[in-house]
Amino acid sequence: MEQQRTPGAVINPEPEELSEAEQAKRDWAEIDRFRARNQHLDPEEEMAFITRVVEEVRQERYERGQRETEDGR
């Protein structure tokens, strides 16, 4: 008689999902830690830096899209 194999079980090592309120509390705690780490920075300088980086990425994506269009992709 052929032996039957028991299917394996998948065990999720992650704890059970957090409630929405618990996740929100953790998220805000992380935001507060982020703010504390960066409180010495000038907000206007940081916004200017972020804007420059975003514009660079947009330009790169635009140029890549143009090249792909020209290549017939």
C-alpha distances in whole Angstrom, upper triangle without the diagonal:
4,6,9,13,16,19,22,25,28,31,34,37,40,41,41,44,47,49,52,55,53,52,56,57,56,57,60,60,59,62,64,63,64,67,68,67,69,72,75,74,76,75,77,76,72,72,74,72,69,71,71,68,67,69,68,65,66,68,65,63,65,66,63,62,65,64,61,63,65,62,61,58
4,6,9,13,15,18,22,25,28,31,34,37,38,38,41,44,46,49,52,50,49,53,54,52,54,57,57,56,59,61,60,60,64,65,64,66,69,71,71,73,71,73,73,69,69,71,68,65,67,68,64,63,65,64,61,62,64,61,59,62,62,59,59,62,61,57,59,62,59,57,54
4,6,10,13,15,19,22,25,28,30,33,35,35,38,41,44,46,49,47,46,50,51,49,51,54,54,53,56,58,57,57,61,62,61,63,66,68,68,70,69,71,70,66,66,69,66,63,65,66,62,61,64,63,59,60,62,60,57,60,61,58,57,61,60,56,58,61,58,57,53
4,7,9,13,16,19,22,25,28,31,32,32,34,38,40,43,45,44,43,47,48,46,47,51,51,50,53,55,54,55,58,59,58,60,63,66,65,68,66,68,67,64,64,66,63,60,62,63,59,58,61,60,56,57,60,57,55,58,59,55,55,58,57,54,56,59,56,55,51
4,6,9,12,16,18,22,24,27,29,29,32,35,37,40,43,41,40,44,45,43,44,48,48,46,49,52,51,51,55,56,55,57,60,62,61,64,62,64,64,60,60,62,60,57,59,60,56,55,57,57,53,54,57,54,52,55,56,52,52,55,54,51,53,56,53,52,49
4,6,9,13,15,19,21,24,26,26,28,32,34,36,39,37,37,40,42,40,41,45,44,44,46,49,48,48,52,53,52,54,57,59,59,61,60,62,61,58,58,60,58,55,57,58,54,53,56,55,51,53,55,53,50,53,55,51,51,55,54,51,53,56,53,52,48
4,7,10,13,16,19,21,23,23,25,29,31,34,37,35,34,38,39,37,38,42,42,41,43,46,45,45,49,50,49,51,54,56,56,58,56,59,58,54,54,57,54,51,53,54,51,49,52,51,48,49,51,49,47,50,51,48,47,51,50,47,49,52,50,48,45
4,7,10,13,15,18,20,21,23,27,29,32,34,32,31,35,36,34,35,39,39,38,40,43,42,42,46,47,46,48,51,53,53,55,53,56,55,51,52,54,51,48,51,52,48,47,50,49,46,47,50,47,45,48,49,46,46,49,49,46,48,51,49,48,44
4,6,10,12,15,17,17,19,23,25,28,31,29,28,32,33,31,32,36,35,34,37,40,39,39,43,44,43,45,48,50,50,53,51,53,53,49,49,52,49,46,48,50,46,45,48,47,44,45,48,46,44,47,48,45,45,49,48,45,48,51,48,48,44
4,6,9,12,14,14,17,20,23,25,28,26,25,28,30,27,29,32,32,31,34,36,35,36,39,40,39,41,44,47,46,49,47,49,49,45,45,48,45,42,45,46,42,41,44,44,40,42,45,42,40,43,45,42,42,46,45,42,45,48,46,45,41
4,6,9,11,12,14,18,20,23,25,23,22,26,27,25,26,30,29,28,31,34,33,33,37,38,37,39,42,44,44,47,45,48,47,44,44,47,44,41,44,45,42,41,44,44,40,42,45,43,41,44,46,43,43,47,46,44,46,49,47,47,43
4,5,8,9,11,14,17,20,22,20,19,23,23,21,23,26,26,25,28,30,29,30,33,34,33,36,38,41,41,43,41,44,44,40,40,43,41,38,40,42,38,37,41,40,37,39,42,40,38,41,43,40,40,44,44,42,44,47,45,45,41
4,6,9,11,14,18,20,22,19,18,22,22,20,21,25,24,23,26,28,27,28,31,32,31,34,36,39,39,41,40,43,42,39,39,42,40,37,40,41,38,37,40,40,37,39,42,40,38,42,43,41,41,45,45,43,45,48,46,46,42
4,6,8,11,14,16,18,16,14,18,19,16,18,21,20,20,23,25,24,25,28,29,28,31,33,36,36,39,37,40,39,36,36,39,37,34,37,38,35,34,38,38,35,36,40,38,36,40,41,39,39,43,43,41,44,47,45,45,41
4,6,8,12,15,16,13,13,17,17,15,17,20,19,19,22,24,23,25,28,28,28,31,33,36,36,39,37,40,40,36,37,40,38,35,38,40,37,36,40,40,37,38,42,40,39,42,44,42,42,46,46,44,46,49,48,48,44
4,6,9,12,14,12,12,16,16,15,17,20,20,20,23,25,25,26,29,30,30,32,34,37,37,40,38,41,41,37,37,41,39,36,38,40,38,36,40,40,37,39,42,41,39,42,44,42,42,46,46,44,46,49,48,48,44
4,7,9,11,10,9,12,14,13,14,17,18,18,20,22,23,24,26,28,28,30,32,35,35,37,35,38,38,35,34,38,36,33,35,38,35,33,37,38,35,36,39,38,36,39,42,40,39,43,44,42,44,47,46,46,42
4,6,8,6,6,9,10,10,12,14,15,15,18,20,20,21,24,25,26,28,29,33,33,35,33,36,36,33,33,36,35,32,34,37,34,33,36,37,35,36,39,38,37,39,42,40,40,44,45,43,45,48,48,47,44
4,5,5,6,9,10,11,12,14,15,17,18,20,21,23,24,26,27,29,30,34,34,35,33,36,37,34,33,37,36,33,35,38,35,34,37,38,36,36,40,40,38,40,43,42,41,45,46,44,46,49,49,48,45
4,6,5,6,9,10,10,12,14,15,16,18,20,21,22,24,26,27,28,32,32,33,30,33,34,31,30,34,33,30,32,35,33,31,34,36,33,34,37,37,35,38,41,39,39,42,44,42,43,47,47,46,43
4,5,5,6,9,10,11,12,14,15,16,19,20,21,23,25,26,27,30,30,32,29,32,34,31,30,34,33,30,32,35,34,32,35,37,35,35,39,39,37,40,43,42,41,45,46,45,46,49,50,49,46
4,5,5,6,9,10,11,13,14,15,17,19,20,21,23,25,26,29,30,32,29,33,34,30,30,34,33,30,33,35,33,32,36,37,35,35,39,39,37,40,43,42,41,45,46,45,46,50,50,49,46
4,5,5,6,9,10,11,12,14,15,17,18,20,21,23,24,28,28,29,27,30,31,28,28,31,30,27,29,32,30,28,32,33,31,32,35,35,34,36,39,38,38,41,42,41,43,46,46,46,42
4,5,5,6,9,10,10,12,14,15,16,18,20,21,22,26,26,27,25,28,29,26,25,29,28,25,28,31,29,27,31,32,30,31,35,35,33,36,38,38,37,41,42,41,43,46,46,46,43
4,5,5,6,9,10,11,12,14,15,17,19,20,21,25,25,27,25,28,29,26,26,30,29,27,29,32,30,29,33,34,32,33,37,37,36,38,41,40,40,44,45,44,46,49,49,49,46
4,6,5,6,9,10,11,12,14,15,17,19,20,23,24,26,24,27,28,25,25,29,28,25,28,30,28,28,31,32,30,32,35,35,34,37,39,38,39,42,43,42,44,47,47,47,44
4,5,5,6,9,10,11,12,14,16,17,18,22,22,23,21,24,25,22,22,25,25,22,24,27,25,24,28,29,27,28,32,32,31,33,36,35,35,39,40,39,41,44,44,44,41
4,5,5,6,9,10,10,12,14,15,16,20,20,22,19,23,24,21,21,25,24,22,24,27,26,25,28,30,28,29,33,33,32,35,37,37,37,40,42,41,43,46,46,46,43
4,5,5,6,9,10,11,13,14,15,19,20,22,20,24,25,22,22,26,25,23,26,28,27,26,30,31,30,31,35,35,34,37,39,38,39,42,44,43,45,48,48,48,45
4,5,5,6,9,10,11,12,14,17,18,20,19,22,22,19,20,24,22,20,23,25,24,23,27,28,26,28,31,31,31,33,36,35,36,39,40,40,42,44,45,45,42
4,5,5,6,9,10,11,12,15,15,17,15,19,20,16,17,21,20,18,20,23,22,21,25,26,25,26,30,30,29,32,34,34,35,38,39,39,41,43,44,44,41
4,5,5,6,9,10,10,14,15,17,16,19,20,17,18,22,21,20,23,25,24,24,27,29,28,29,32,33,33,35,37,37,38,41,42,42,44,47,47,48,45
4,5,5,6,9,10,13,14,17,16,20,20,17,19,22,21,20,23,25,23,24,27,28,27,29,32,32,32,35,37,37,38,41,42,42,44,46,47,48,45
4,5,5,6,9,12,12,14,13,17,17,14,15,19,17,16,19,21,20,20,24,25,24,26,29,29,29,32,34,33,35,37,38,39,41,43,43,44,42
4,5,5,6,9,10,12,11,15,15,13,14,18,17,16,19,21,20,21,24,25,25,27,29,30,30,33,35,35,36,39,40,40,42,44,45,46,44
4,5,5,8,10,13,13,17,17,15,17,20,19,19,22,24,23,24,27,28,28,30,32,33,33,36,38,38,39,42,43,43,45,47,48,49,47
4,6,8,9,13,13,17,16,14,16,19,17,17,21,22,21,22,25,26,26,28,30,30,31,34,36,36,37,40,41,41,43,45,46,47,45
4,5,6,9,9,13,12,10,13,15,14,14,17,19,18,20,23,23,23,26,28,28,29,32,33,34,35,38,39,39,41,43,44,45,43
4,5,8,9,12,13,11,14,16,16,16,19,21,21,22,25,26,26,28,30,31,32,34,36,37,38,40,42,42,44,46,47,48,46
4,7,9,12,11,11,14,16,15,16,19,20,21,22,25,26,27,29,30,31,33,35,36,37,39,41,42,43,45,46,47,49,47
4,6,9,8,7,10,12,12,13,16,17,17,19,21,22,23,25,27,28,29,31,32,33,35,37,38,39,41,43,44,46,44
4,6,5,6,9,10,11,12,14,16,17,18,20,21,23,24,26,27,29,30,32,33,35,36,38,39,41,42,44,45,44
4,6,5,6,9,10,10,12,14,15,16,18,20,21,22,24,26,27,28,30,31,33,34,36,37,39,40,42,43,41
4,5,5,6,9,10,10,12,14,15,16,18,20,21,22,24,26,27,29,30,31,33,35,36,37,39,41,42,41
4,5,5,6,9,10,11,12,14,15,17,19,20,21,23,25,26,27,29,30,32,33,35,36,38,39,41,39
4,5,5,6,8,10,11,12,14,15,17,18,20,21,23,24,26,27,29,30,32,33,35,36,38,39,37
4,5,5,6,9,10,10,12,14,15,16,18,20,21,22,24,26,27,28,30,31,33,34,36,37,36
4,6,5,6,9,10,11,12,14,15,16,18,20,21,23,24,26,27,29,30,31,33,35,36,35
4,5,5,6,9,10,11,13,14,15,17,19,20,21,23,25,26,27,29,30,32,33,35,33
4,5,5,6,9,10,11,12,14,15,17,18,20,21,23,24,26,27,29,30,32,33,31
4,5,5,6,9,10,10,12,14,15,16,18,20,21,22,24,26,27,28,30,32,30
4,6,5,6,9,10,11,12,14,15,16,18,20,21,23,24,26,27,29,30,29
4,5,5,6,9,10,11,12,14,15,17,18,20,21,23,24,26,27,29,27
4,5,5,6,9,10,11,12,14,15,16,18,20,21,22,24,26,27,25
4,5,5,6,9,10,10,12,14,15,16,18,20,21,22,24,26,24
4,5,5,6,9,10,11,12,14,15,17,18,20,21,22,24,23
4,5,5,6,9,10,10,12,14,15,16,18,20,21,23,21
4,5,5,6,9,10,10,12,14,15,16,18,20,21,20
4,5,5,6,9,10,10,12,14,15,16,18,20,19
4,5,5,6,9,10,11,12,14,15,16,18,17
4,5,5,6,9,10,10,12,14,15,16,15
4,5,5,6,9,10,11,12,14,15,15
4,5,5,6,9,10,11,12,14,14
4,5,5,6,9,10,10,12,11
4,5,5,6,9,10,11,9
4,5,5,6,9,10,10
4,5,5,6,9,9
4,5,5,6,5
4,5,5,6
4,5,8
4,6
4
